[in-house]
């Protein structure tokens, strides 16, 4: 008889971690230090954290997630690592405060697996999937914030157009926004199937034959808006880098171009000298404080895509902290001694 609990097994069965071996490989040099701590800033159902806890017996994991259901499933899955795993209900842009509260000093590694989780996609009633009819919710934390239905009911046409264009990169944003407003004048949009129908009718037939489900970009845009994902990521990246000790490493996996662009810029900024080009000697304080560990963005190979279709859009980037910077560990958390 297996000693695996139902909740633990549920987490394993429903979640196949993306680029798991590569994440472990990239973080290994930092996590082989005695007493190392890694922050899994997007815990989900704990697949990456489980692999790190198994591979590095001395490592402690602090797992952050805004989804209480995910925290419960991951906690059950990782219960056997008693004393080495801490679950925290928070959004990942609170990473520095979480590190201050639960670690008290810099950490050796940060892992971010961005976007919507397997749990959220698979829970029909959460409204993330355009392939199944469900309430238009899309909140990663169902206990707070406005739903997608509320966004569709209250945003002016111009704001809907902006959301679809900026967050979904939808070329038919104007037409979709106009038709959404017309549809809600007849009756509130409350179901995913209703939204899919409006989008389908808004996109020319020729454009519906390529690129997958025509509602994909609209659903992405609404999800990003509902959860403030890009704003949170823009805050989370510098905070995560700030929390790293010298020699610490960060791995970030993005699944859409808007996220990846923010990650690329944040890491490139830290890996670039801030000294004027005409200086004869580069001051120490202007030298790059990050070293890039990947050449561009790494992708899943064909074998992994075949095993786990959700790995197909992933873009992985990683960096190592090379030196401290002025105010390191004190910039966001005043009074925290480096």
C-alpha positions as CSV (number, residue, x, y, z in Angstrom):
1,X,0.0,0.0,0.0
2,X,1.4,3.4,-1.0
3,X,1.8,6.1,1.7
4,X,0.9,8.8,-0.8
5,X,-2.1,10.9,0.2
6,X,-5.0,11.7,-2.2
7,X,-4.1,15.4,-2.3
8,X,-0.5,14.7,-2.9
9,X,-1.2,12.3,-5.7
10,X,-3.7,14.7,-7.2
11,X,-1.0,17.4,-7.4
12,X,1.4,15.0,-9.1
13,X,-1.1,13.7,-11.6
14,X,-2.3,17.1,-12.7
15,X,1.0,18.9,-13.0
16,X,3.9,18.1,-15.3
17,X,6.7,20.6,-14.5
18,X,8.1,22.4,-17.6
19,X,11.8,22.2,-18.3
20,X,12.4,20.5,-14.9
21,X,15.8,19.0,-15.6
22,X,17.1,22.3,-17.0
23,X,15.8,24.3,-14.1
24,X,17.5,22.0,-11.6
25,X,20.8,22.2,-13.7
26,X,20.8,26.0,-13.8
27,X,20.1,26.4,-10.1
28,X,22.4,23.6,-8.9
29,X,25.6,25.6,-8.4
30,X,23.8,28.0,-6.0
31,X,21.8,25.4,-4.2
32,X,24.8,23.2,-3.4
33,X,25.8,25.7,-0.8
34,X,25.2,24.6,2.8
35,X,21.9,26.0,4.1
36,X,20.8,27.3,0.8
37,X,17.2,28.7,0.3
38,X,15.3,28.9,-2.9
39,X,12.1,31.0,-3.4
40,X,9.7,29.3,-5.7
41,X,7.8,32.5,-6.5
42,X,5.1,30.8,-8.5
43,X,4.6,27.6,-6.5
44,X,1.6,26.1,-8.4
45,X,1.2,22.5,-7.5
46,X,4.9,22.2,-6.3
47,X,6.5,20.1,-9.1
48,X,9.6,22.2,-9.4
49,X,9.9,22.6,-5.6
50,X,9.6,18.8,-5.1
51,X,12.5,18.1,-7.5
52,X,14.7,20.7,-5.8
53,X,14.0,19.3,-2.3
54,X,14.7,15.8,-3.5
55,X,17.9,16.7,-5.3
56,X,19.4,19.0,-2.6
57,X,18.8,17.5,0.9
58,X,20.1,20.6,2.6
59,X,17.9,23.1,0.7
60,X,14.9,24.9,2.1
61,X,12.1,26.1,-0.2
62,X,9.8,29.1,0.4
63,X,6.9,28.7,-2.0
64,X,4.7,31.7,-2.9
65,X,1.3,31.6,-4.7
66,X,-1.8,33.8,-4.7
67,X,-4.0,30.7,-5.3
68,X,-5.0,29.1,-2.0
69,X,-6.1,25.9,-3.7
70,X,-2.7,25.5,-5.3
71,X,-1.0,26.2,-1.9
72,X,-3.1,23.4,-0.3
73,X,-2.3,20.9,-3.0
74,X,1.4,21.8,-3.0
75,X,1.6,21.6,0.8
76,X,0.1,18.1,0.8
77,X,2.6,17.1,-1.9
78,X,5.6,18.5,0.0
79,X,4.5,17.5,3.5
80,X,7.2,14.8,3.6
81,X,9.9,17.5,3.6
82,X,8.9,18.7,7.1
83,X,10.8,21.7,8.2
84,X,12.3,22.4,4.7
85,X,9.2,23.8,3.0
86,X,7.2,26.9,3.8
87,X,4.1,27.9,1.9
88,X,3.1,31.6,1.7
89,X,-0.1,33.1,0.3
90,X,1.1,36.2,-1.6
91,X,1.6,37.6,-5.1
92,X,5.2,37.2,-6.3
93,X,5.8,40.9,-6.4
94,X,5.8,40.7,-2.6
95,X,8.9,38.4,-2.8
96,X,11.2,40.8,-0.9
97,X,8.8,41.1,2.0
98,X,8.3,37.3,2.0
99,X,12.1,36.8,2.1
100,X,12.5,39.3,4.9
101,X,9.7,37.6,7.0
102,X,10.5,34.0,6.4
103,X,14.3,33.9,5.7
104,X,15.7,37.1,7.2
105,X,18.5,37.5,4.7
106,X,19.4,37.0,1.0
107,X,18.5,33.8,-0.8
108,X,20.5,31.6,-3.1
109,X,17.9,31.1,-5.8
110,X,14.6,32.3,-7.2
111,X,12.4,30.4,-9.6
112,X,9.5,31.9,-11.5
113,X,7.2,29.9,-13.7
114,X,4.9,32.5,-15.1
115,X,1.4,32.5,-16.5
116,X,-1.7,30.4,-15.7
117,X,-1.1,27.1,-13.9
118,X,-2.2,23.6,-14.8
119,X,-4.5,23.7,-11.9
120,X,-6.2,26.9,-13.0
121,X,-6.6,25.6,-16.6
122,X,-8.0,22.3,-15.5
123,X,-10.5,23.7,-13.0
124,X,-13.4,24.4,-15.4
125,X,-15.2,26.7,-13.0
126,X,-12.3,29.1,-12.9
127,X,-13.0,30.3,-16.5
128,X,-9.5,30.3,-17.8
129,X,-10.1,27.8,-20.7
130,X,-11.8,28.9,-23.9
131,X,-12.5,25.3,-24.8
132,X,-15.0,24.6,-22.0
133,X,-18.1,26.6,-20.9
134,X,-17.7,28.1,-17.5
135,X,-18.3,31.3,-15.5
136,X,-16.2,34.3,-16.7
137,X,-14.0,34.5,-13.6
138,X,-10.3,34.2,-14.5
139,X,-9.0,35.3,-11.1
140,X,-5.9,33.5,-9.9
141,X,-7.0,34.3,-6.3
142,X,-10.8,33.7,-6.4
143,X,-11.1,35.5,-3.0
144,X,-10.3,38.9,-4.3
145,X,-10.5,41.3,-7.2
146,X,-12.9,41.8,-10.1
147,X,-13.8,39.0,-12.4
148,X,-13.5,38.9,-16.2
149,X,-17.3,39.2,-16.4
150,X,-17.0,42.5,-14.4
151,X,-14.3,43.8,-16.7
152,X,-16.5,43.0,-19.8
153,X,-19.5,44.6,-18.1
154,X,-17.9,47.9,-17.0
155,X,-14.9,48.8,-19.2
156,X,-15.6,51.4,-21.9
157,X,-15.1,50.3,-25.5
158,X,-11.8,52.1,-25.7
159,X,-10.4,50.4,-22.6
160,X,-11.5,47.0,-23.9
161,X,-9.8,47.7,-27.2
162,X,-6.6,48.7,-25.3
163,X,-6.6,45.5,-23.2
164,X,-7.1,43.3,-26.2
165,X,-4.4,45.0,-28.2
166,X,-1.8,45.5,-25.5
167,X,-2.2,42.3,-23.5
168,X,-3.4,39.9,-26.2
169,X,-1.7,41.4,-29.2
170,X,-5.0,41.0,-31.0
171,X,-5.1,42.6,-34.4
172,X,-8.9,42.6,-34.5
173,X,-9.1,44.3,-31.0
174,X,-11.2,47.2,-32.2
175,X,-13.8,45.0,-33.9
176,X,-14.0,42.6,-30.9
177,X,-14.3,45.5,-28.4
178,X,-17.1,47.0,-30.5
179,X,-19.0,43.7,-30.7
180,X,-18.5,43.1,-26.9
181,X,-20.2,46.4,-26.1
182,X,-23.0,45.6,-28.5
183,X,-23.5,42.1,-27.0
184,X,-23.5,43.4,-23.4
185,X,-26.2,45.9,-24.3
186,X,-28.5,42.9,-25.1
187,X,-27.5,40.9,-22.0
188,X,-24.5,40.6,-19.6
189,X,-21.7,38.3,-20.7
190,X,-21.3,35.8,-17.9
191,X,-20.0,32.6,-19.6
192,X,-16.9,31.7,-21.5
193,X,-18.9,30.2,-24.3
194,X,-20.6,33.6,-24.8
195,X,-17.3,35.4,-25.0
196,X,-15.9,32.8,-27.5
197,X,-19.0,33.3,-29.7
198,X,-18.6,37.1,-29.8
199,X,-14.9,36.8,-30.6
200,X,-15.5,34.1,-33.3
201,X,-18.1,36.4,-35.0
202,X,-15.8,39.4,-34.8
203,X,-12.8,37.8,-36.6
204,X,-13.0,37.3,-40.4
205,X,-13.5,33.7,-41.6
206,X,-10.1,33.6,-43.4
207,X,-8.3,34.6,-40.1
208,X,-10.0,31.9,-38.1
209,X,-8.4,29.1,-40.1
210,X,-4.9,29.6,-38.6
211,X,-3.3,30.2,-35.2
212,X,-5.5,27.9,-33.1
213,X,-8.7,29.0,-31.3
214,X,-9.6,32.6,-32.4
215,X,-10.4,33.4,-28.7
216,X,-7.0,32.5,-27.4
217,X,-5.6,36.0,-27.5
218,X,-8.8,37.6,-26.0
219,X,-8.7,35.1,-23.1
220,X,-5.0,35.8,-22.5
221,X,-5.6,39.6,-22.5
222,X,-8.5,39.4,-20.1
223,X,-6.6,37.1,-17.8
224,X,-3.6,39.4,-17.7
225,X,-5.9,42.4,-17.0
226,X,-7.9,40.7,-14.3
227,X,-4.8,39.6,-12.4
228,X,-2.6,42.6,-13.1
229,X,0.0,40.1,-14.3
230,X,2.4,42.4,-16.3
231,X,2.4,45.1,-13.6
232,X,3.1,42.5,-10.9
233,X,5.9,41.0,-13.0
234,X,7.4,44.4,-13.6
235,X,7.6,44.8,-9.8
236,X,8.6,41.2,-9.1
237,X,11.7,41.0,-11.3
238,X,13.8,43.8,-9.6
239,X,12.5,42.6,-6.2
240,X,13.6,39.0,-7.0
241,X,17.0,40.2,-8.1
242,X,17.3,42.3,-5.0
243,X,16.7,39.3,-2.8
244,X,19.5,37.2,-4.3
245,X,22.9,36.9,-2.5
246,X,26.1,37.3,-4.6
247,X,26.4,34.0,-6.5
248,X,22.7,33.5,-6.3
249,X,20.7,32.5,-9.4
250,X,17.4,33.3,-10.9
251,X,15.4,31.2,-13.5
252,X,12.3,32.6,-15.2
253,X,10.0,30.8,-17.5
254,X,7.6,32.9,-19.6
255,X,4.9,31.7,-21.9
256,X,4.0,34.7,-24.0
257,X,6.0,37.4,-25.6
258,X,4.9,40.3,-23.3
259,X,6.2,38.5,-20.2
260,X,9.4,37.4,-21.9
261,X,10.1,40.9,-23.1
262,X,10.0,42.2,-19.5
263,X,12.2,39.3,-18.3
264,X,14.7,39.9,-21.1
265,X,14.9,43.6,-20.4
266,X,15.4,43.2,-16.6
267,X,18.2,40.6,-17.0
268,X,19.9,42.5,-19.8
269,X,19.8,45.7,-17.8
270,X,21.6,44.0,-14.9
271,X,24.1,42.4,-17.3
272,X,25.1,45.7,-19.0
273,X,27.7,48.1,-17.8
274,X,26.2,51.5,-16.7
275,X,29.4,53.3,-17.3
276,X,29.7,55.9,-20.1
277,X,31.3,54.4,-23.2
278,X,34.2,56.9,-23.2
279,X,35.4,56.2,-19.7
280,X,39.0,54.9,-19.8
281,X,38.4,52.7,-16.7
282,X,35.1,51.2,-15.8
283,X,34.3,51.9,-12.1
284,X,33.4,48.9,-10.0
285,X,30.0,50.3,-9.2
286,X,29.2,50.5,-12.9
287,X,30.1,47.0,-13.8
288,X,27.3,44.5,-14.6
289,X,25.8,42.9,-11.5
290,X,24.3,40.0,-13.4
291,X,25.8,37.4,-15.6
292,X,23.5,35.8,-18.1
293,X,23.4,32.0,-18.0
294,X,21.4,31.4,-21.1
295,X,22.0,32.5,-24.7
296,X,18.7,34.2,-25.5
297,X,15.6,32.3,-24.5
298,X,15.7,28.5,-24.3
299,X,12.8,26.4,-25.5
300,X,11.5,22.9,-24.8
301,X,12.7,20.3,-27.2
302,X,10.3,18.2,-29.4
303,X,10.4,15.3,-27.0
304,X,9.2,17.4,-24.1
305,X,6.6,19.1,-26.2
306,X,5.2,15.7,-27.1
307,X,5.1,14.6,-23.4
308,X,3.7,17.9,-22.2
309,X,2.0,20.2,-24.8
310,X,1.9,23.1,-22.3
311,X,5.7,23.3,-22.6
312,X,5.5,24.4,-26.3
313,X,5.4,28.2,-25.8
314,X,7.9,28.3,-22.9
315,X,10.9,30.7,-23.0
316,X,13.4,30.2,-20.2
317,X,16.0,32.8,-19.2
318,X,18.5,32.7,-16.3
319,X,21.1,34.8,-14.6
320,X,23.6,34.8,-11.7
321,X,24.2,37.7,-9.3
322,X,27.8,38.7,-9.7
323,X,28.1,41.5,-7.1
324,X,26.2,43.6,-4.6
325,X,24.9,47.0,-5.7
326,X,24.4,50.2,-3.6
327,X,21.4,49.6,-1.4
328,X,21.3,45.9,-2.2
329,X,18.7,44.3,0.1
330,X,17.7,47.7,1.4
331,X,16.2,49.3,-1.6
332,X,12.7,47.8,-1.2
333,X,12.9,46.8,2.4
334,X,14.3,49.7,4.4
335,X,16.4,48.8,7.4
336,X,17.2,45.3,6.2
337,X,20.9,44.9,6.7
338,X,22.9,43.3,3.9
